[in-house]
Amino acid sequence: MPKNLSRSRWLVLLCFLAGLLLHMGCTPPGQHAVKTTEISPDVNILRVGVSTDAQPLVYRQGNKIVGLEADFARELAKYLGKSLQFVELDWEDQIPALMSNKIDIIMSGMTKTTLREVRIAFCIPYLKSGQMALIRREDAARFSTGLFALTTSSAIGVIKNTYGEYFADEQYSSVKKITFSTSRPAVKALINKRIDMFIYDGPMILYLASENEINGLTALFAPLTEESLAWAVRKDNKELLESANTFLKTINSDGRYKKLIKHWIPFAK
């Protein structure tokens, strides 16, 4: 089983982000994504649902799909003896596409939650993560003790239908929330002072902080939550669930898991 990442390791990640960005430039070619064409079920094809706005987990680099999840998908397809086909979807369409058999598995940095488990089955979690906040550097002192400085006049940016949105609604119900479909508009809104912070998964927030340092953004390094990222399959697809779990155990024991994690998230041990 992959080891859980301790809370303290998040503090190390930003120091490695420069190396991470360099790694991204020399990644193996990725398969093309399908945006509009539906792929019929085929025993010889693994249809993987991805939302390509989650650096460094899964994202587009030119016309290719790359990232930790993309590399996991390639290895899983190889393990299953199937051809790999990425199916690019908006985030809110992932679970409906899975349940309607338009994809076989979601490999897109999805947080395992009790509510989602009502409808879908999760594989063994492959990474411990947590929600983090992206802020303007000029507000660092204001948020030095966390999010206690938020008031009813504050505004939080979140991605629609993510755990970050759920967390913000539950913990900061009196604070205005502005939802976005992807991270780029949220970052722009933060730079332009339309929102006071942007809450999203830790790996993505740290990537965005590094990418937007020149724009005066930084991250609050203490995670706001502790959660697990996992792949999802239909509840009736027990064969794929068991195969994916066996695959995870296999790559953990033979060293491939550690190698991929080190490549995309260098701070992880």
Beta strands, then each sheet from edge to edge (+ up, - down):
strand 1: 33-34
strand 2: 45-50
strand 3: 53-54
strand 4: 58-61
strand 5: 64-66
strand 6: 83-88
strand 7: 105-106
strand 8: 120-122
strand 9: 127-129
strand 10: 131-136
strand 11: 155-159
strand 12: 176-180
strand 13: 197-201
strand 14: 217-220
strand 15: 227-229
strand 16: 232-234
sheet 1: 1+ 6+ 2+ 7+
sheet 2: 3+ 4- 5+
sheet 3: 8+ 16-
sheet 4: 9+ 15-
sheet 5: 12+ 11+ 13+ 10- 14+
end
